[in-house]
Structure formats: structure tokens, C-alpha cells
Amino acid sequence: MYKQTHPKTFSQISQTKHGTAKPLKALKAISHSCSVVKHPFIELRIMDMEEHPLLDTVFSCVMPYIHDGDDRNSLSLVSRKLFELDRITRKQVTVHVHYLRNPSHLSERFPNIESLTVIGLFSESHFPRYSISPWIRELVVSFKRLNALCIRDMHVDDEDLELLGSTRGKHLRVLKIEVGCGNRVSNSGLVHIAKYCNQLRTFCFEDNYIWGYKFGNCLHELALHNKVIESLHFSTTFDHIGVNDLTLLAKNCSKSLVSLKISPCSLSKLGEAFRHAVRLEDSDGAYFDEDDEYVGFKFPPNMRCLGICDLSVTSYPFVLPLVNQLRELNLLEPNCQCLLIERCPNLEVLHTEDICGDRGLQVIVQVCKKLRKLSHLGRVTHMGLISLAQGCCNLEYLHVTLTSITNEALECIGTHLKNLGDLFLILGKQDGITDLPLDNGVRGMLNGCNKLERLDIRLCPGGLTDMGLGYIGKYGHNLKYLILENIGESDAGLVELSKGCPKLRKLEMQSCPFNVQSIASYVFKIRSLRYLWVFYDGSSCLCFSTKLSDKIIVKLSICNLKHLAIVFGLWFWECLNVWFIGIGFEDTQKMKVKIPAAYFHLLKSAYMKDEVDTNGQWNYHLYLLYELDGITRKQVTVHVHYLRNPSRLSQRFPNIKSLTLIGLWYATLGLRIKISPWIRELTVSFKRFNALCIHDMHVDDEDLELLGRTRGKDLRVLKIEGGNGVSKSGLVHVAKYCNQLRTFCFEDDICGNWLRELALHNKVIESLHISTLFDDTDVNDLTLLAKNCSIRNLPVTSYPLLLPLVNQLRELHLPFSYSFEPRCNCFLIERCPNLEVLYTEDVCEDRGLQVVGQFCKKLRKLTYGGRATHMGLIALAEGCRNLENLDVTLLDISNEALDFIGTHLKNLGDFRMNLCKEDCITDLPLDSGIRALLNGCSKLESLNINLCPGGLTDIGLGYIGKYGHNLKFLSLTYVGESDAGLVGLSKGCPKLRELVMMSCPFNKPSVTAIVFNIRSLRYLWFCNQYGDFVATRQDFEASLKSCVLLLIILVFSTFC
């Protein structure tokens, strides 16, 4: 937040010369003009345009200085006024044509743009897929202020260039055309550009695939009509006439020509052009021919960037006078170039094919300390890469071809190259990895290079495992472009990759061991992903392109149509709205792909509908999204106290496969909501249903019998937690009829023969979670079950059985057993360095926490039932900084301990603290500690504090409301002093959903009247010495309506 100091007047802001000062001061003014508007669910800070008309001037000053497209997109979503200002003031737009097929939509959205970049897409045959013609026709009519146009990978004809030059030629200042094979541009089209576009400052024409194309007299026309050109970039071969025309152009534009890049042309033929182009700073594309004459040849005096092919040692005398002023050097020839490079101390950009290996890199390290961009195509080893990373710490771009690579080299990159944004590592040898795999090196590199946006790793098979892919997903926070070759082991790597990379836009994979099903299922879970290219089976490729905004666009470019059914079957149903590009609906119907009629009808109506941004069209899209969500929703969680009628759920989501039902639990009344009506609805509806989870609901044996008899064969997952009323008879029905269960979880102490029935009827169970005391019979049944099934989760309680596994253990549960005394678990814990989840009731108190903090550095979740003090909590916070979930029982607590948690545990999301002794708080009250905890743990969503009386005052409750921005669950015991604390709490916690208060000095009317001012609150449980009660927002609103109605009746009766 900006400091609350008043800026200058608006006229002074608009007259500020420096671009950075305008937005800063204007935004300060905005911060004073904000009003808070409360929403039923969230609290938004918005600008009130009606009350502050001068904000129009502020925004008019701010908008022109915001050039980043993502920043502008975010601002345009704040309010309608900012949306309109962005529409009017946007000057530069980049369009990927496969996302926007209709150019008129762009002209309506941004009518005043001055610079436009249009990017197409290549087909499998490397021909441009889209034509530029409709865009040129739109430019002629709209975009009156356009002066810069860049065309990439589009199909361009002579007629397009003729129309562009004859209509908009006088206005164009920049024209760049970068195309591949398949375009139809000839000399005629370029002549029209040269003749009519006589005010061009930058003209670029690059053919990426065909060299040797001769343009005739187009260059001559350009030299005659244009005298202001500054940059000229051509990919063509110049003959004798072309060189004369280039000399004439350099003579006429001697005062303006700064950059000249041509395709390979002898350096000797450019002598006359260089003699006239006295201001030339950038030259690239020429080559040195030793057979030519170079008498009197010299480079222009201001040369800063130089690119020469075939540069031999005999040609160095021409370049040596420039070495101190060169900032960029391009040497595309495989020979030793150390002699020249070591004389260029001010280089910032270097492209080289030096063949000296590590020695060449050492020369670069010793001389080029200012280097920002390096492309080294000569093959080097990991030792040269290490020396490069240690010497050139300012590198932002690194492209290197290697013969060997190690984890140490990658970690060295992460340690030293903090500004690295682009990294390309190509392993030239199949067996060039010194230590396999490179997982730790990739993790260290991504951890250190936090500005990395583009990563290209091409290794040999086995160079990076699934764990390495997981590290890319976990630590690649800013990655936008990712290219992988020979990476991964199985589909599990794709799953881990898809969990991260929140900004990834483009992904290319070559020779990776993944199949099409996995790609279609997992990769597009990266919500930001726009483009995917996979080289599949060495020949065919599968190309997707998505845009996840108000609609999803899917482009399928498939060489082998047999993949289409796989894609539709596994990934297509996750989309909300789909447009097909390049595949007609009639063709789709002929491919024998099973598409349900409801989907096909919705998609076809969406495809045929014109995309005009009107209110009716927007409402249509919203309705379409609503219907598609109803059809495609697979998993639903229901809080039953909000939805009492199960039939409404079956009507809204008829195709769900997984259902979670959550009831309410009362301390005195037990479970009041029954599962029976939901079981009856499940037997009739939800035909695709296969997973059921029941929490805190009343379950009877009859319910389980009905569920087992009717839907037992379809169930794969059944979890029952906190459900009373069940006996062994109900479990026997589940065990007998649900013979395809993969996961069965039941938390209650029920013995009997149901476990034997499960062992006899089920041979596919994978996870079995039951909480009961086993006798000998139960152990025999469990043995039979383990023999028949491939169970993945079974209890192991003996240390000798665990010791061989300690290095691979990720999760360890050591709970208290009622048949034995609590024991010391330090001996086992200190031998498990890779633990991520630990549950223990160790009796060593502070020493136990110190052992955990010292040995379990990767710990994410800890439940510690052993009673420790605040000193043990401090040691834990200092040692285990990756903790996300912490549940601890304490003998005493202090502000210092809470402060340490806020300082070190930045990822903490769930914190439970239970104080087991009265009068055991070291320093009263804990208000400042709670403030520091919430300030530091900004991700905290669940907070459970069980203190003694006086542990937290009303000020502390106010701190919870003020700093608990992300809290969703809050449980407080012995907290507060008066109703003023409740008022302070109710002013904040904008995301709070559930609140539990026990033994707090408040009464029921105060709690219900004040706490429900938190708009997001859904559930309240309040308990003190006078009793307890549970209230939901529905109950509160119903009682409020009743009070209002009663008041109206009393007033009416009084007047009558």
C-alpha cells in the first residue's frame, strides 16, 4: 500500500515529465478516493466515479504509462470506467489469430491502437495455416491511427501488400513481415510497399525457409521513394544490381540509417554503402570472402552491433578498431574465435560457434563481465558451464550446447545467475550426463533463478525422472515457455508437473514416455496453458491450443485421426465451452466418435452463434456455461443443513460420480441429520455414481443395507466418519454386496465378522482404514484380506520392521495405544530424514520437538500429542520451515513462540494449539503474539486456539479480525473479555465460514447479533457453562425475518 500522503494537484500530475512519477502519484490519489462496498460474500474496494469526477483526469494520466498487456487486462476488470479507458487508450496489441478469427472484434474492442502484431500458426506441413487477407481488409476500414504492423507465420499474397500500401502506406512507420515457405509474395508485392510506404522507419522482410530469392527492382523503388528509413532487414541474396540499389538507399538515408541486416552478402560489396551510412550502428548477415578486394574498406565509426560469417584471422584488422565499442557480436562460423572475443571487454550480447570448448567459455568469463545474453553453439562440458556461471553473473539469456552435464553445474547456475530469464540446455551426446538423474540440479536451478520464464532442456533418456518433473511444476513459478526432450519416466511425472507452473503458456515435448491419454487428461489442468506441441511416435504430432477465460477454445491438429476418440473420451468433458477450429461438425459426425447428443447440440449452437459482445449474447453464454456445468460436474460436496432436499441435487447435477455429505455435530444432542433420504435418492438417481463420503451424519444399518443391495456393485469408494447407529449387521451388508470397493474407511469401534465377509467377497480393495481394537479373530480376517487383495495401507508397529524403510518413508503415524504406556519415539524419528507427514505422541516433550526440527527438514504436516513448552515450539519453527499443518499440545505458551511461528512458517495453512494446563501462559496476554502470527502466516486458513482464561483479550480478537484475511475456520476457547471483542472480530475475517467458541464470556444474543455481521459466515457453534447451541446463517436469517414480522404485527395492532 502507498503511504497516505496527499499528492500534488491533478494538473501537476498531468504535467510531470517522468513516466514513473505520474502513475505513482495518481495511484496515491486513487487510494484517497476509494470507498468500501460490502458484498454478501466479499468486501470490495472500488472507485466511486460519481462522487469523484476528478478521477477521470487521474486515470487519463495513469493509463498511457501502463504498457504491459497483463497489467492492463487486470485493471480493465476493476470497473466499467477502467474498461472503457483501457479500450480508448490501448496503443499496442498482439493477436494470436487462432484465438481471434474475426478482425472486426478487435477493432470494436480497441479502436485507437497504433501498433498491431498478428501471429499465425504453421500446419504439420510447415505451411502457414491462416491468411492475412481479412486482417488487411479490416485495417483499411478501421484502425485509423495504426502506424506499425508486424506479421508472423501468416499466408501473405501480393494483393494483400498492394491493398495495404495503396490505402495505409503514408501512415505506416513500421512494417515487419516474417513468413515461411508457402507464401506468395513476389517482387510485385514488395514494389507496392516500396512505392507507397514512403515514410517507413523500419522495414523487415524475413523468409525463414527459402534463401536465394531475388527481389528485382523493389529495393531500387525503396531507395528512390524513402529517405527516412532507419532499420532495413532483408533475408535475400543481393546481386550486383541489388548492391547498387543498397548503396543508393544508404546515400539517400545517410542521416537516418542505423540498422542494416541482410542475408549472406560479401563484405567487400558493402564498402560503398558503409561509406555513406555514417550513423550505422548495427550490421549483420555479411560474410568475409578472402578472394575479394578490400582496399580502402572500413566499417562505419559508430558500429555497436556486428554480425559476420566466415570471419577468419586474416580479417581481424578490419574489426579490431571497433572492439572497445562493440556491444553485440554475432560470429556464426565453427572456428576458434577466442582471439577476437578476448579483445571485446564491453560485450553485452554474444552469439558464437567457437570450437575451443571450455577454454572458449573461460575466455568469455575473464573478459566479458557485462555479458547479458550468450548463445554458445560450440560444445562444452559441465566444468565450462560452472566457470561461466561464476564469472558472468549478469546473464539474462543463456543458450549452450553441452557434451556433459551434472547436478553441480545446474545448482551453480541457480546460485549465481539470479537475473536469468531464458535458459536453453542441449545435450549433444546421448551418454553425456555425469551423474543421473538431474532432479536435484533442476530443483536448485529453479530455486535460484526465480526470474526464469523460458526453459528448454534436451537431455538423453533417464536424465530427468518424474521427481524432476515435479520439481519443475513446484518451483517453476514464473515459467511461461517450457520445452522438454527425453524427460520423465511415467504418467506420474505429468501429474506432478500439472500441479504447478501457474503461468505456463507454451509446452513442447519431444521423445517423452507419455501417451496421448495422459497428455489429454493431465497437462491441461495447468489453467494458463495456451499451446501444446507433442512429437508422438516419431512422426505424427498432436497439437492443442487452449484459452481458459470466459470460454475455452480447443484446436486439434492431428496427423492420425485415431487419436481423436482418445482425446474426446478423456479430456474433452472437462471443458465448459468448446469451439472447433479446422474440423467441421459434419466431419466430426462421420468419424464415429461417441459424443452425447446433449453435448453436441450445445456445442453446435455455440459454434453457429455469432460472437457479438451484447447483453443478450453474454446472457446466452452464461446460460450455456450453466448448462454445461450441470452436465459435466463429476464431484460435489454438500453441507446437508443447507440442502435438505436431495432431489434438487440430482436435478442440478445428474452425472456426478463422487458425492461428499457433511452434517452437523452437537456436543449434547449428538447427530441430528439422517442419511436415509439421501440413500433413497442415490438408489433412484445418480446412475454414474461410484464414490460416497459421509461425515457427521446419523447412519443406520437399514441405510447401509439399502445402499449395498442397490448400488453395491457400482461403488468404488465408501468413507463413513462420525456416523453413529451402525452395528456389525450394517457393515456385513456393505462387505457382502460392495465387492468392487477400492477404498473403504470406517471410523468407529465395531468388532464382529464383517471383516471376514469383506475378505471373502472383495479381492480388489486397495485402501482399508478402520479404527477398532483387533482380537485374534480380527487379525486372522485381516490376514486373509491381505492375502486376497493388493492392499496399499496396513499398520506396522514394530521398530525392526520399520528400520529398513526409514530413508524412503514420507508419512509416519505413531499414535498412543490404550493398551501400552506412551513411549519415546525419538530413536525412530531421527532416522527418517525424508518425512513429510508425522503424527506422534512422543513423551520427550521439548526434546521430541527439537529432534523433529533437527532431522525432519522436509516436514509439511505435524501432529504432536506429547506435551511440550514454548521453547520446543520455537525450536520447531526454526527447524521445519516448510510446515503447512501444525497441531501441537503444550504445557505453556508465550508471545515469543507465536512470533517465531509468524516469522518462519510462511506456508502454514492450518494451526491448532491446545493448552493442557491452567495458568500456564508465560506472558499474559497473547495479543501481540497472535498479531505477529497472523501477519507472518498470510496463508493461514484454519486456526484453533485452546487457551486458559485471560489468554487473549478483546484487542487480540480485534487482531484476529484485522489480520485474518484468509481464515475460513476459527475455533476459540477461553478467549475475549466482553462484547467489544466480538465487534472487533466481526469487522474482519472476510472469508470466515465456520466459527466455534467455547467457554468464552459472551451470551447467546450478543453472539448471534454481532458475529453474523461477517458476511461469509455459514456456521456457528457456541458453548459455555449455561449450555450450547448451533446456528447457521439460514437459521439466523429466518429468525430475523420472524422478528421483523412480529414487530410489524405489534405496530399494526397498536395503531388499530
Protein Blocks (a to p, Z undefined) as FASTA:
>chain_A
ZZddddddfklmmmpmblklmmmmmmmmmmmmcccdddfkbccddddfklmmmlmmmmmm
mmmmmmbfklmmmmmmmpmklmmmmmmmpmbdcddfklmmblklmmmmmmmbfbdcdddd
ddfkopafbdfklmmmmmmmgomlbcbdcdehiacdfklmmmmmmmmmmmpmbdcdddde
hiacdfklmmmmmmmmmmbfbdcdddfkbghiaehjmmmmmmmmpckbfbdcddddddfk
lmmmmmmmmmmmmmmmmbdcdddddfklmmmmmmmmmmbcbdghiacdfkbccehiacdf
klfbdcdehiafklmmmmmmmmmmpcbdcddddddfklmmmmmmkbfbdcdfbfklmmlm
mmmmmmmmmbfbdcdfbdcdfklmmmmmmmmmmbfbdcdddfbdcfklmmmmmmmmmmbm
bdcdddfbfklcfbacfklmmmmmmmmmmmbfbdcddddehkacfklmmmmmmmmmmbcb
dcdeheajblmlmmmmmmgomlbfbdcdehiabdfklmmmmmmmpmkbmbdcddeehlac
cdddddddfbccdddddfblklmmmmmmmmmmmpmbdcdehiafklmmmnopacdfklmm
mmmmmmmpccddbfklmmmmmmmmmmmmmmmpmbdcddfklmmblklmmmmmmmbfbdcd
dddddfklopabdfklmmmmmmmgomlgcbdcdehiacdfklmmmmmmmmmmmpmbdcde
hiahiafklmmmmmmmmmmbfbdcdddddedjklmmmmmmpckbfbdcddddddfklmmm
mmmmmmmpccfbdcdfbfklmmmmmmmpcbdcddddfkbccddfklmmmmmmkbfbdcdf
dfklmmmmmmmmmmmmmbcbdcdfbdcdfklmmmmmmmmmmbfbdcdddfbdcfklmmmm
mmmmmmbcbdcdddfbghiafbacfklmmmmmmmmmmmbmbdcddddehkacfklmmmmm
mmmmmbcbdcdeheajblmlmmmmmmnomlbfbdcdehiabdfklmmmmmmmpmklmbdc
dddfkbccdddfklmmmmmmmmmmmmmmmmmmmmZZ
